[in-house]
């Protein structure tokens, strides 16, 4: 979690607690937190806090990006609506965790009003350039141009591009007006531009880098980072075209310890069992809908490539007409695919067609979170054209994954390359907390029907 996101989140936590107790004061004229006949207990305040933060998360209030007053207002209204539904539900199901109905309404409304002004002020601060980290990109070639684009288009106010420093024998693929003067060396350019960070983005470092100046800047407190690491930090994916095997060997991450494997497998079993229990009442209706809509079997079986490139059979509820690939063989799914049935469209949008893969998770063929498994025909093709594609198979494939919550449905080699950037980021940074974050993001993907075909 970035410092800015942590600040934004911490502000909401404080405001939610303040709104809970202020609502008690406004509604009842007093705040009692212990003894008989209390108005608001610490347990009820904590539950109110959890509901407000969950509603804010669903409304994507933690994307940490500059936005308009109107969008912030609409999100605040969405948070109030979501919180009313969730608080009403738990008021019936778990009344001991809830305060009075009127108190919930008053506190939620007060929180949304405070949150609106807090997020509006926070986004205004992001527009002030002096709060951003000033970055000088060392290099002027294609890699430097890519890094510059990431800073200007995707930094969300965290960084501001000061310019490009040209090294000898480096091609120029960046705007000439953005190249800083290098007559007095890199050290002088950094001082003139008042840079806080240097990103090394030259295509070929041999004999071109001003090593002495870079060392001086490093020891002077200027942050020095290479382009792949900066790209990973900014985008949540890896720059696979510019990675060498040595980067994988010496970089942090890619450490899958026995303890991590144990906890991941334990969480897989827990989430799979919970998922099957929650979805069991829906299965008879899904089966009846599939049978009534089209001829063919209810379940669809397909061979996929799993951990260590072992093949296994994946299970899904059928969403296409029976024998959809009989005459064509393995083909990518397309948008508005005519092979998809009417019920299949709904199942794909809601992700209900993938419920049966929970059995694959229990069997150990899949994990709850991981890179999505591909078909052997596609894997054979992709390994020929995409560098490091096989490295995604060092972990179990997942029911959901980092690429699934960050990128739309992939249906081409170009999409597979983009998804691999996210998959390798996940393999590098795999942890229990990242898995939990992906699961929460998957809830939003399902609710808002993103990225399905």
N, C-alpha and C positions, 0 to 999 in steps of 0.2 A: 504494500500500500504506500503510495507516494505521500510526501509530507503535506501537499496541498489537499489531497483527498482525506488524509487523516484529520486535518484542520477542519474541513467541511463537515466530516462525519462527527467529530467531537462537538462541534457547535450544535448540530442537530440533537445529539444526546442530551446536552445541557438544556436546550430549549424544550425538549420533550418532558424532562423531569420538572422544569420550571412551570410548564403549562399544566402538568398533572396537579401539582400542589396549588398553583394559582387558581385553577378551575375549582378546586375544593374550597378555596377561600372566597371566590366569587359566587359560587353556588350556595354555600352554606354559612359563610361568614366566619369560618374557623377552619383550622387544619389540625386534626388530631391524628397521630400516627401510632398510638398505643393505648392500651386500656380498653375497657368495655365501651361499646358504642362508638368506635372510631369511624371517621369519615373515609380516610384513605390510608391503607397499610402500605408498608414497603413492598410487599408482594404484588399488590395491585398497581402500584406506581411502576414497578419493574415490568409488569406485563403490558401496561399502557405504553411504556417506552419501546418494548419489543414490537408491538403492533405498529407504532408510528414509524419506526425505522424500516420495518418490513414493507409498509405501504410506500415509503419514500424510495426504497430500492426498486420496487415494481414500477414505479413512475419514472425510473431512471434519473433520479435527482443526484446521483453520484457519478455522473459521467465526466465531471470536472471540465466542462467546456463553456466558452462564452456563448451566451444565448440572449434572446430578447426578453423584455419585460413581459410581453404577452405569453411567451412559451412558459416562463417561470410561473405566471399566474395560472395557466391551464394545468400545469403539473401540480400546483398546490390544490386546485380544485379536485384533481384526480386523486390525490392523496387523501383528501377529506372523504371522498366517496368510497374509496377502497377501505379506509379505516372504519367507516360506519358499518359496512357489510361484515368485516372481520370481527369487530367488537360486538356487533349484534349476535353473530354466530356463537362466539365464545360466551356471551352473556347467558345463552341458553344451555350450551354444552358444559361450561365450567364456570358457574356463577361465583364460586369462591375466589376466583382470580380477578373478578370484575368489581369495579365501583358502581355507583348508581348510574342508571341510564342517562339521566340529565347531566350528570357530572362528566360522563364520557363525551357527550356532544359538546359541552362547553369547553372542556380541555382540548379536544381534537380541533375545534374551530380556532381556539387561541393559539395552539401549536402551529397550525397551517398559516395563520397570519404572521406569526413571528418568523417562521421558516421562510416565507416569501421575502420579507425584508432582509433576512440574513443572506439568502442566496443571491438576491439582487445586489447587495453590497459586495459580496464575495466576487461575483462576476465582473463588477465594476473595477475591483482591484486588479483582476487579471488583465485588464486593458492598459494598465499603467506599466510602461516598458521597464521602469527601473526595478520592478519587482521580478522581472524575468532574468534568467541566466543568459549572459551574452556569449555567443559561440562564434569562434573563428574556425573555419574549415580549412585544413591544410590539404591542398590539392585543387585541381581545376578540371580533372578528367570526368569520365562518366560516373565513377563512384562518388566523387565530390558533388556532382550535380544531383545525384540521387539523395545524398545526405542533406543537401541544401533544400531540396523539395520536401523532405520529411520535416525539417525545422519550420519552414514557412507554412506548410499546409496542415501539419498534424501535431504541432507541439502544444496546442491548446493553451497558449499563453505562458508556458513554462520556459521556453527558450526564444531568443530573438537572434536572427542571423546577422552577424556583423560584417561578413564578407568572406572571400576566398583568398588564401595565400598560395601563390603559384610557386612550385618547385621547378628545378631545371628538368628539361626533357619531358615535361608533363603537358599533354594536349589540353586544349581549351574547349570545354563543352559547357561552360557556365557563362552567364551574362558578363560581358567585359566590364560593364560599369560596377559590377559587384566585386571585382578583383582589387584587393588592397595593394598599396605600394609596397614593394619588397626590397627597395634599394638599400635600406638600412638593416635588413635581416628580420627574421621572425620575431625575435625578442622585442624589437622596436615596434613592429606591427601590433603585437599583443598589447603593449603599453598604450599605443595610440588609440586602439579600438576599445580599450578597457575591457578586454575579454575575460570571462570567468572560466571558460572551458575551451580546449583545443581538441578538434576531432581529426585524427590522422586518416585521410581519405585519398591517398595517392594510389594509383594503379600498380606501380612497381616501386618498392621502397629502396632497392639496391642503388646506392650511390646518389640518391636524390634528396633524402631527408636531411634537414639541418639538425643533426642529433644533438650537438652542443647547446643550441638554442632551446630545443625541446626539453633537455635535462634542466637547463636553467629555469625555464618556466615551471617545470614540475616541482623543483625544490623551492620555488618562490610562492607556491600555493595555488598555482593555476592547475585545474584538473585537466589531465591528458587522457584521452580514451581513443581506442581504434574504432573505425567505422562500423564493423559488424556488431561490436558490443553496444555502441550508441544506437544503432538501428534496432537492436533487440530491446533495449530499454524504452525506446520511443514507441515502438509498434506492437510489441508482444509477439514477434515472430523473428525468424532467423533469415539473414541475407545469404541464402545458400549459394548464389552464383559467385560470391567473392570469399567463400570460406575455403581454407586449406585444411588438410588433415591435422596439421599441427595445432590449429585453433581448437578443434574438438579435444585434442589430447591435453592441452595446457589450460583450457578455460575452466572456470568453475562450473559445477553441475555435472549432469550425466552420472550421478552416483546413486545407483539403485541398491541400497543396503538390504540385508536380510530383515532388519526391523521394519523398514519401509514396505517390503513385500508382505510381511505378516499383517501389518495394520491395514494395508490396502486390500488384502484378501478378506480380512475380517469385515471391513466396511462394505466390500462387494456383496458378501453373503447377507449382511444386515439390510442393505438397501434393496437387494433383489427380493428378499422375503417380504419386506414391507411393501414393495411395489406390487408383488403378486397378490398380497392380501387386499390391498386397496383396489386393485383392478379386477379382482375375481367377480364382483357383482356385475361388471360391464361385459364380461366375456360372452355370456349367453346371448346378449343383445347384438354384439358384434358378429357372432357366428350366424345368427338368424338373418341379419342384414346382408351379409356376404352371400349366403345361400339364396336369398330372395332376389338379389340384384343381378347375379350372373351365374352361369354354370361353371363347375369346376370345384376343385378341393378348397377347403377353408384355409388350410395352411399352405404356405409357400416355403420350399426348401431350396437352398442355394449354397454352393461351395464357396467359401471365402478363405483368405490367407490370414493366419493368425500369428501368434508369437513365434519367433524363430522360423518364420515362413512355413509353419505347419498348416496344412489345410484342415478345415472343419466345416460342418454343415450348420448353416445359420437358419433360424426359424422366424417366420414373419406371418402375419395375417395377409392373405392374398389381396392385392390391390389392383392387379392387372387382369385382363382377360386371360383365360387359360390358354397356354401355348403361345404367349405373346412373342417369344423369340424363336419360334419353331422355324421360320423361314429366313431369319436374319442373323441368328447367333447372338453373341454378347454385344450389346450396343449401349451407349450412354443414355440415361434417361434425359428427356428434353422437357422444356417448359410447356405446359398444356399438352402433355404426352397423350396421344389418342388411345394408347393401349390401356390407360388407367380407367377403371370403372367409376361410376358415380359414387358408390360407397367408398371405393378406394381413394378418391380425391379427399373425402372427409377424413378417412383414416390417416392419410399422409399429412394433411394439414395439422391434425391434432396429435400426430405421432403415436396414435393408438395401434397402428400396424406393427410397431416394434415391441409391443408388450411381451410377445413370446420369446424375445431375445433374453428376457430375464432368466429363462431356463438355461440358455447358453452361459449366462453369468454363473449360475449355480453349478453347472458342470465344470467350470474352470476354463472353458474355451475363450471366454471374454471377461473383461472387467467392466465395472459400471462406468468408469471414466477412462478414456484412452483414445488413440487414433481409430477412426472408423475402419473396419476391415474391408478390403477391396477384393474383387473377383480375381482368380488366378490369371485370366486372360488379360485383364487390364494391368496387373502387377508386372507381368512379363514385358508388356509394351512400355510401361512407365519406367522400369529399371534401365531401359536402353537409352532414354532421352533425359532423365532427370538425375542429377548427381545426388548421392547420399539417400536415394529413395529407400534402400533396404534398411537403413538405420531406424526407420519407424517401427520395424518389426522386432525391436529388442524389448518391447513391452507388450502386454496383452492388448488386443484391440478393445474398444469400448462401445458401450451403448450410446454414450454421448462423449463429447470431447472438446478440447480447446478450439479446434478448427470449426466445429459445428456451431459454437456460440459466437464465433467471431467472423465467420465467412459463410455466404449462402451456399446452397447445394451445388456441388461440383459436377460438371458434366463435360469436361474436356481436359486435354493435357495441360492447358494453361491454368485451369482451375486446380488441377492436381498439384501443380508446382506451388501455387499460392497456399493450398491446404498443407502441403509438406512444410512450408515455413512455420506454420502454427504447430503442426505435429511435432517437429523437432524442438520447438520451444518448450512444448509440454514435456517431452522426454528429458530435456536438459533441466527443467525446473520442477519436476514431478514432486509433489508433496501432498500431505493430507489436506492442508488448507487450500491449495490450488484445486484439488478435487472438489472440496466443499463449495468453493466459489463457482466452479463450472456447473455443479448441480443446481445451485441457485439461479445461475444464468439460464440454464436449460428450462427452468420453470417459466421464465419470461419468454423464451423462444416459443414454448408450447402455447402459452396464453395469448401471445400476439401473432401466432402462426407465421413465424419468420422462416425463410430459407428452405421451404419444402417444395418438392415437385412431384 
